[in-house]
Amino acid sequence: MRVGVLTFVTDEGIGPAELGAALEERGFESLFVAEHTHIPVNAKTPYPGGGPIPPKYYRPLDPFVALTAAAGATEKLVVGTGIALVPQRDPILTAKEVASLDLVSQGRFHFGVGVGWLREEIANHGVDPAVRGRVVDERLRAMIAIWTQEQAEFHGEFVDFDPIYCWPKPVTQPYPPLYLGGGPASFKRIARLGAGWLAMSPSANALSGQLNELRALADHDVPVINIHSGQHSAKDLERYLDVGVGHVLIELPTEPRDETLRRLDQLRTEFSRLT
C-alpha cells in the first residue's frame, strides 16, 4: 500500500520544501497539493462540503512552484497536483510547466486535473463555466499534442494554434501520468484520454461500485489514486487493496511547521506497516 498526503500548501503553514522532506523521511509515497487561483468575494456557488468556503482555499501557493520546491528537497517522493484547475490554465504554458516539473523531479510528477466547482472563479479566467468540461477536453488534448510532437498544432473550438516548437518534452514517456478528478461524470473523459482516476471516497466499499462502472467504460487498465475522506486507520486503508487501489492519499490539515511534523509522526506510527 502506497500512502501519501493531499494538502493545501499556503503562506500560513509549513513550507513545501520542508513538508516534502518530512514526508520522504517518514516513508510516505507522495505529496499532492490543491489549487485555487483566488476566491471571488461575492461567489454564490455553494461549497461542496457545505457551509462557508474554508480559509485555506483563499491562500494556496501556485502548485507548480510548491511542488518544484518539494521535488528539489527530495529524491524519491512523488509530487502531484490534486487537482490542477484546467479551465483556468493556458494550455501552452501549462504544458511547459508540467514538462519542466517532470524534468526537475526526474519523472516523479503526477498530473491530477479537474474541471473545477467554483463557477465564479472559472468565469474570472474568461471561461464560461457551462462549457468547462469541453474546455478541459480540448486543453488536455492540446497539451498531449505539445508533449508528444516536435511541431505541435491544435485547432478546436476553445484552443487554436498553428505548428509550434515547445520544449522541454517530458522525461516520462509519452507524458507524466494523467489523473482526472471527479465522480462518474468524469468517467467518459477518463476513458477517452486513457487516463487514471483521482477518486475521493470515505471507504473501499463506497468506491467499489464506481470502480466497476469506470472499468466497464474504459478499454485500458485505469490506475486509481483515492483521496480517503473518512476515518484513516491502517485497516481502513488496507481494504483498498481488495478493490485494486494501491495508492491512497490522506487529507493533511494546513498547519504551521511544528504542528505538521507532530501530525506526520503520528501518521507514521499509525501506518508504519503499510508504507
C-alpha positions in Angstrom: 0.0 0.0 0.0 1.4 3.4 -1.0 0.2 6.2 1.4 0.6 9.9 0.6 -1.0 13.1 1.6 -3.2 15.8 -0.1 -3.0 19.3 1.4 -3.3 23.0 0.8 0.2 24.5 0.9 -0.3 28.1 2.0 1.6 31.0 3.3 0.3 30.2 6.8 1.5 26.6 7.0 4.7 24.6 6.7 6.7 25.4 3.6 6.6 22.9 0.7 10.3 22.0 0.7 10.3 21.2 4.4 7.0 19.3 4.1 8.3 17.2 1.2 11.5 16.3 3.1 9.5 15.4 6.2 7.2 13.2 4.2 10.1 11.4 2.5 12.0 10.9 5.7 8.9 9.3 7.3 8.3 6.9 4.4 5.3 8.5 2.7 4.8 7.9 -1.0 3.6 11.2 -2.3 2.6 14.8 -1.8 -0.4 16.2 -3.7 -1.4 19.8 -3.5 -4.6 21.6 -4.2 -5.0 24.7 -6.5 -7.2 27.8 -6.3 -6.0 30.9 -8.0 -8.4 33.1 -6.0 -11.8 33.1 -4.3 -14.3 35.7 -5.6 -15.6 37.8 -2.7 -19.2 37.6 -3.9 -19.2 34.0 -5.0 -22.6 32.3 -4.9 -21.6 28.8 -5.9 -22.3 26.5 -2.8 -19.2 25.0 -1.3 -19.3 21.2 -1.9 -18.6 20.4 1.8 -21.4 22.6 3.0 -21.1 25.9 4.9 -18.7 28.7 4.1 -15.6 28.1 2.0 -12.7 27.3 4.4 -10.0 29.9 4.8 -7.3 27.6 3.3 -9.0 27.9 -0.1 -8.0 31.6 -0.2 -4.3 31.2 0.3 -2.7 28.2 -1.6 0.7 28.7 -3.3 0.9 28.1 -7.1 1.0 24.3 -7.2 3.9 24.1 -9.7 6.0 26.4 -7.6 5.2 24.5 -4.4 5.9 21.1 -6.0 9.1 22.2 -7.6 10.3 23.2 -4.1 9.2 19.8 -2.7 10.8 17.9 -5.5 14.1 19.8 -5.1 14.2 18.8 -1.4 13.6 15.1 -2.0 14.9 12.2 -4.1 12.0 9.7 -4.2 8.8 11.5 -3.2 6.1 11.5 -5.9 4.7 15.0 -6.3 1.3 15.7 -7.9 -1.5 18.2 -8.4 -4.7 17.4 -6.6 -6.1 19.0 -8.7 -4.9 21.5 -11.3 -7.9 23.5 -12.5 -7.5 23.2 -16.3 -10.4 25.6 -17.2 -8.3 28.3 -15.5 -5.0 27.5 -17.2 -3.5 28.4 -20.6 -2.7 25.0 -22.3 0.6 26.0 -23.8 2.0 27.5 -20.5 0.6 24.5 -18.5 2.2 22.0 -20.9 5.6 23.7 -20.4 5.1 23.8 -16.6 4.2 20.1 -16.5 7.1 19.1 -18.7 9.5 21.3 -16.7 8.4 19.8 -13.3 8.7 16.3 -14.8 12.2 17.1 -15.8 13.2 18.8 -12.5 11.7 15.9 -10.5 13.3 13.3 -12.7 10.0 11.7 -13.6 8.3 11.9 -10.2 5.3 14.2 -11.2 1.7 13.0 -11.5 -0.7 15.5 -13.2 -4.1 15.4 -11.4 -6.6 17.6 -13.2 -10.3 18.6 -12.9 -13.0 20.9 -14.3 -13.5 22.9 -11.0 -16.6 23.6 -9.0 -16.4 27.3 -8.2 -18.2 28.9 -11.2 -17.2 32.5 -10.4 -13.5 31.6 -10.2 -13.7 29.9 -13.6 -15.6 32.9 -15.1 -12.9 35.3 -13.9 -10.5 33.5 -16.2 -12.6 34.2 -19.2 -14.2 30.8 -19.4 -18.0 30.1 -19.4 -18.5 27.7 -16.6 -21.3 26.0 -18.5 -18.8 24.6 -21.1 -15.8 24.0 -18.8 -15.9 20.2 -19.4 -15.5 20.7 -23.1 -12.7 23.3 -22.5 -10.9 20.7 -20.3 -11.2 18.1 -23.1 -9.6 20.4 -25.7 -6.9 21.8 -23.4 -5.8 18.4 -22.4 -5.7 17.1 -25.9 -3.7 20.2 -26.9 -1.2 19.6 -24.1 -0.8 16.0 -25.1 0.0 17.2 -28.7 2.6 19.6 -27.3 4.2 16.9 -25.2 4.3 14.2 -27.9 5.0 16.2 -31.2 8.1 18.1 -32.3 5.9 20.5 -34.2 2.6 20.5 -32.4 -0.6 22.2 -33.6 -4.2 22.1 -32.5 -7.4 23.5 -34.0 -10.5 23.4 -31.9 -13.4 25.4 -30.6 -11.6 26.7 -27.5 -7.9 26.1 -28.3 -6.4 27.0 -31.6 -2.7 27.3 -32.7 -0.6 26.6 -35.8 2.5 24.4 -35.5 4.7 25.4 -32.6 8.0 24.3 -31.1 7.8 23.9 -27.3 10.4 22.3 -25.0 11.2 20.7 -22.8 9.4 17.5 -23.6 8.6 15.3 -20.7 11.1 12.9 -19.3 8.3 10.4 -18.6 7.1 9.0 -21.9 4.9 9.7 -23.5 4.0 12.2 -20.8 3.5 12.2 -17.0 0.7 10.1 -15.5 -2.6 11.9 -16.1 -5.3 11.6 -13.5 -8.8 13.1 -13.7 -10.6 14.1 -10.6 -14.4 13.9 -10.0 -17.1 11.3 -9.9 -18.9 9.3 -12.5 -19.4 12.4 -14.7 -15.7 12.2 -15.5 -15.6 8.5 -16.5 -16.2 9.0 -20.2 -13.4 11.6 -20.3 -11.1 9.2 -18.5 -11.9 6.5 -21.0 -11.4 8.8 -24.0 -8.0 10.1 -22.7 -6.7 6.7 -21.4 -6.2 8.5 -18.1 -6.3 7.5 -14.4 -8.9 8.4 -11.8 -8.2 10.6 -8.8 -11.1 9.5 -6.7 -12.4 10.8 -3.4 -14.2 8.2 -1.2 -14.5 7.5 2.5 -14.1 3.7 2.1 -13.2 0.9 -0.2 -16.8 -0.3 -0.1 -18.1 3.1 -1.3 -15.6 3.1 -4.1 -16.1 -0.4 -5.4 -19.3 0.1 -7.3 -18.0 3.2 -9.1 -14.8 1.4 -10.0 -16.8 -1.3 -11.7 -18.7 1.3 -13.7 -15.4 3.0 -14.8 -13.7 -0.2 -15.7 -16.7 -1.2 -17.8 -16.4 2.0 -19.8 -12.6 2.1 -20.3 -10.6 -0.1 -22.6 -7.4 0.4 -20.6 -6.3 -0.6 -17.2 -7.3 2.5 -15.2 -4.9 3.5 -12.5 -6.6 4.9 -9.4 -5.5 7.1 -6.6 -8.1 7.6 -3.9 -8.3 10.6 -1.6 -9.5 8.9 1.6 -12.0 11.2 3.2 -13.1 9.0 6.1 -11.5 7.5 9.2 -8.0 6.5 8.4 -6.9 3.6 10.4 -4.4 1.2 8.8 -7.1 -1.4 8.5 -9.4 1.1 6.7 -6.7 1.9 4.1 -5.6 -1.8 3.6 -9.1 -2.6 2.4 -8.5 -0.6 -0.8 -6.1 -3.3 -1.9 -9.2 -5.6 -2.2 -10.7 -3.4 -4.9 -7.4 -2.9 -6.8 -6.4 0.5 -5.4 -2.9 0.6 -4.1 -2.3 4.4 -3.7 -4.2 6.3 -1.1 -4.0 10.0 -0.1 -4.8 11.2 3.4 -6.0 14.8 3.8 -3.4 16.7 5.8 -4.6 19.9 7.6 -2.8 23.1 6.8 -0.8 23.9 10.0 2.4 25.5 11.0 5.7 23.6 10.9 5.8 22.1 14.4 2.1 21.0 14.4 2.5 19.4 11.0 5.6 17.5 12.0 3.9 16.2 15.1 0.9 15.1 13.0 3.2 13.3 10.4 4.9 11.5 13.3 1.5 10.3 14.5 0.6 9.2 11.0 3.9 7.4 10.5 3.3 5.4 13.7 -0.2 4.5 12.6 0.7 3.4 9.1 4.2 2.0 9.6 3.1 -1.4 8.5 1.6 -0.2 5.3 4.4 2.1 4.0 
